[in-house]
């Protein structure tokens, strides 16, 4: 009887120990699981909610540190977003300034050429005047388009696609720089004279003008520039290559 009583007491104590260990472990692990779930929900750009935990034990210290880091992360995310917005504005302003300068260069060159031309000594002066004025008007239209796009920069610009001859468009762009003595232009359009593309003519022209201007700027001072503009046709697509002898 005594042995049976001791066994019952032993079993009772064992069960009580197991239950006590379970509740103690649950009290420890539940807050850790809560912290783990909150950590899994932390993403940059989203403000995670702080953990509500009232005890001042070791877990409470850990929770307090987590909440402090969450607040620092939210502040850092706001500073990063603000910095990105400022950087985007600076980049946009730089790009707009670059786009505005590009049409001004051929306009200046054409007008300077016209100033140096003596109507009394040039037979085709009227033809030159017509070509210069057409070039200036075209670049003024480009400037107007840039201003319009800038005013609508929040909207995604829709391309105004049209069908045009690729080599003819490139020749028209090269004419913008015909009057500069700093560089010679060489075209290699053999076998590609009849290629037509369906694209935004103005945006395409702006991209080519950018490349030509960069090519001219890459040529060292006191050197004669040579800019080669080539169309490579592989039957499925056309590649426009611009090569210079600069740096």
Beta strands, then each sheet from edge to edge (+ up, - down):
strand 1: 161-165
strand 2: 183-188
strand 3: 196-200
strand 4: 225-233
strand 5: 238-244
sheet 1: 1+ 3-
sheet 2: 2+ 4+ 5-
end
